[in-house]
Amino acid sequence: MTDHHVYKKVEIVGSSRKSIENAIENALEECGKSIRNMEWFEVVETRGHIVDGKVGHYQVVMKVGFRIKDS
């Protein structure tokens, strides 16, 4: 273990027909399949798709921070 850490951020977009929270959870679950050491996220944009005057699905643009291995 070192006395410092180095991080990187990536931008991802999650979606859900249920809720904003579910869109976040979906995005983190998928991101976790290919990115290790995820430590935090920021929601930077929230939007949705309208179908027949109602919410069709929610979208969240997120930045996910992860620690670089061995740092």
FIKOLZA-1660 file (N, C-alpha, C; in steps of 0.1 Angstrom, whole numbers, plus 5000, padded with zeros to 4 digits):
% residues 71
   i   px   py   pz ch aa at
   1 5008 4988 5000  A  M  N
   1 5000 5000 5000  A  M CA
   1 5009 5012 5000  A  M  C
   2 5005 5022 4992  A  T  N
   2 5013 5034 4991  A  T CA
   2 5007 5045 5000  A  T  C
   3 5014 5056 5002  A  D  N
   3 5009 5067 5010  A  D CA
   3 5002 5077 5001  A  D  C
   4 4999 5074 4989  A  H  N
   4 4991 5083 4980  A  H CA
   4 4983 5075 4971  A  H  C
   5 4973 5081 4965  A  H  N
   5 4964 5074 4955  A  H CA
   5 4963 5083 4943  A  H  C
   6 4961 5076 4932  A  V  N
   6 4959 5083 4919  A  V CA
   6 4945 5079 4914  A  V  C
   7 4937 5088 4909  A  Y  N
   7 4924 5085 4904  A  Y CA
   7 4922 5089 4890  A  Y  C
   8 4912 5083 4884  A  K  N
   8 4908 5087 4870  A  K CA
   8 4893 5088 4870  A  K  C
   9 4887 5097 4862  A  K  N
   9 4873 5098 4861  A  K CA
   9 4869 5095 4846  A  K  C
  10 4858 5088 4845  A  V  N
  10 4852 5085 4832  A  V CA
  10 4837 5090 4832  A  V  C
  11 4832 5094 4821  A  E  N
  11 4818 5098 4820  A  E CA
  11 4810 5087 4814  A  E  C
  12 4798 5084 4820  A  I  N
  12 4789 5073 4815  A  I CA
  12 4775 5079 4816  A  I  C
  13 4766 5072 4809  A  V  N
  13 4752 5076 4809  A  V CA
  13 4744 5063 4812  A  V  C
  14 4736 5064 4823  A  G  N
  14 4727 5054 4827  A  G CA
  14 4713 5057 4824  A  G  C
  15 4704 5047 4822  A  S  N
  15 4690 5049 4819  A  S CA
  15 4681 5039 4826  A  S  C
  16 4669 5043 4828  A  S  N
  16 4659 5034 4834  A  S CA
  16 4645 5039 4831  A  S  C
  17 4636 5030 4830  A  R  N
  17 4622 5033 4828  A  R CA
  17 4615 5036 4842  A  R  C
  18 4622 5032 4853  A  K  N
  18 4616 5032 4866  A  K CA
  18 4619 5046 4873  A  K  C
  19 4632 5050 4874  A  S  N
  19 4635 5061 4882  A  S CA
  19 4649 5066 4880  A  S  C
  20 4652 5078 4884  A  I  N
  20 4666 5084 4884  A  I CA
  20 4675 5075 4892  A  I  C
  21 4671 5071 4904  A  E  N
  21 4679 5063 4912  A  E CA
  21 4683 5049 4905  A  E  C
  22 4673 5044 4899  A  N  N
  22 4675 5031 4892  A  N CA
  22 4685 5033 4880  A  N  C
  23 4684 5044 4873  A  A  N
  23 4693 5047 4862  A  A CA
  23 4707 5048 4868  A  A  C
  24 4709 5054 4879  A  I  N
  24 4723 5055 4886  A  I CA
  24 4727 5040 4889  A  I  C
  25 4719 5032 4895  A  E  N
  25 4722 5019 4899  A  E CA
  25 4726 5010 4886  A  E  C
  26 4718 5012 4876  A  N  N
  26 4721 5005 4863  A  N CA
  26 4735 5008 4858  A  N  C
  27 4737 5021 4857  A  A  N
  27 4750 5026 4852  A  A CA
  27 4762 5021 4860  A  A  C
  28 4761 5021 4873  A  L  N
  28 4772 5017 4882  A  L CA
  28 4774 5002 4881  A  L  C
  29 4763 4994 4880  A  E  N
  29 4764 4980 4878  A  E CA
  29 4771 4976 4865  A  E  C
  30 4767 4982 4854  A  E  N
  30 4774 4979 4842  A  E CA
  30 4788 4984 4841  A  E  C
  31 4791 4996 4847  A  C  N
  31 4804 5001 4847  A  C CA
  31 4814 4992 4855  A  C  C
  32 4808 4987 4866  A  G  N
  32 4816 4978 4875  A  G CA
  32 4821 4965 4869  A  G  C
  33 4814 4962 4857  A  K  N
  33 4818 4949 4850  A  K CA
  33 4832 4951 4843  A  K  C
  34 4835 4964 4840  A  S  N
  34 4848 4966 4833  A  S CA
  34 4858 4975 4840  A  S  C
  35 4853 4982 4850  A  I  N
  35 4862 4991 4857  A  I CA
  35 4863 4987 4872  A  I  C
  36 4875 4985 4877  A  R  N
  36 4877 4981 4891  A  R CA
  36 4880 4994 4899  A  R  C
  37 4879 4992 4912  A  N  N
  37 4882 5002 4922  A  N CA
  37 4874 5015 4921  A  N  C
  38 4861 5014 4917  A  M  N
  38 4853 5026 4917  A  M CA
  38 4851 5031 4931  A  M  C
  39 4852 5044 4933  A  E  N
  39 4852 5050 4946  A  E CA
  39 4841 5060 4948  A  E  C
  40 4837 5068 4937  A  W  N
  40 4827 5078 4939  A  W CA
  40 4820 5080 4925  A  W  C
  41 4809 5087 4926  A  F  N
  41 4802 5092 4913  A  F CA
  41 4796 5106 4915  A  F  C
  42 4795 5113 4905  A  E  N
  42 4788 5126 4905  A  E CA
  42 4777 5126 4894  A  E  C
  43 4765 5130 4896  A  V  N
  43 4755 5131 4886  A  V CA
  43 4757 5145 4881  A  V  C
  44 4760 5146 4868  A  V  N
  44 4763 5160 4862  A  V CA
  44 4751 5164 4853  A  V  C
  45 4742 5155 4849  A  E  N
  45 4731 5159 4841  A  E CA
  45 4720 5149 4843  A  E  C
  46 4708 5154 4843  A  T  N
  46 4696 5145 4844  A  T CA
  46 4687 5149 4833  A  T  C
  47 4682 5139 4826  A  R  N
  47 4672 5142 4815  A  R CA
  47 4663 5130 4813  A  R  C
  48 4653 5131 4805  A  G  N
  48 4644 5120 4802  A  G CA
  48 4639 5121 4788  A  G  C
  49 4632 5110 4785  A  H  N
  49 4625 5108 4772  A  H CA
  49 4610 5108 4774  A  H  C
  50 4603 5116 4766  A  I  N
  50 4589 5117 4768  A  I CA
  50 4581 5108 4757  A  I  C
  51 4572 5100 4762  A  V  N
  51 4564 5092 4753  A  V CA
  51 4549 5095 4757  A  V  C
  52 4542 5099 4747  A  D  N
  52 4527 5102 4749  A  D CA
  52 4525 5111 4761  A  D  C
  53 4533 5121 4763  A  G  N
  53 4531 5131 4774  A  G CA
  53 4536 5126 4787  A  G  C
  54 4542 5114 4788  A  K  N
  54 4546 5108 4801  A  K CA
  54 4561 5105 4800  A  K  C
  55 4567 5102 4811  A  V  N
  55 4581 5099 4811  A  V CA
  55 4583 5085 4805  A  V  C
  56 4590 5084 4795  A  G  N
  56 4593 5071 4788  A  G CA
  56 4605 5064 4795  A  G  C
  57 4615 5072 4798  A  H  N
  57 4627 5067 4806  A  H CA
  57 4635 5079 4811  A  H  C
  58 4643 5076 4821  A  Y  N
  58 4651 5086 4827  A  Y CA
  58 4666 5083 4823  A  Y  C
  59 4674 5094 4821  A  Q  N
  59 4688 5093 4818  A  Q CA
  59 4696 5101 4828  A  Q  C
  60 4707 5096 4832  A  V  N
  60 4716 5104 4841  A  V CA
  60 4730 5103 4835  A  V  C
  61 4737 5115 4833  A  V  N
  61 4750 5115 4829  A  V CA
  61 4759 5116 4842  A  V  C
  62 4768 5107 4843  A  M  N
  62 4776 5106 4855  A  M CA
  62 4791 5106 4853  A  M  C
  63 4798 5111 4862  A  K  N
  63 4813 5109 4862  A  K CA
  63 4816 5099 4873  A  K  C
  64 4823 5089 4870  A  V  N
  64 4827 5079 4880  A  V CA
  64 4842 5080 4882  A  V  C
  65 4846 5081 4895  A  G  N
  65 4860 5081 4899  A  G CA
  65 4864 5067 4903  A  G  C
  66 4876 5063 4898  A  F  N
  66 4881 5051 4903  A  F CA
  66 4896 5052 4905  A  F  C
  67 4901 5044 4915  A  R  N
  67 4915 5045 4919  A  R CA
  67 4923 5036 4909  A  R  C
  68 4935 5042 4905  A  I  N
  68 4944 5034 4896  A  I CA
  68 4950 5023 4904  A  I  C
  69 4951 5011 4899  A  K  N
  69 4956 5000 4906  A  K CA
  69 4970 5002 4912  A  K  C
  70 4972 4998 4924  A  D  N
  70 4985 4999 4931  A  D CA
  70 4989 5013 4934  A  D  C
  71 4980 5022 4934  A  S  N
  71 4983 5036 4938  A  S CA
  71 4977 5039 4952  A  S  C
% end
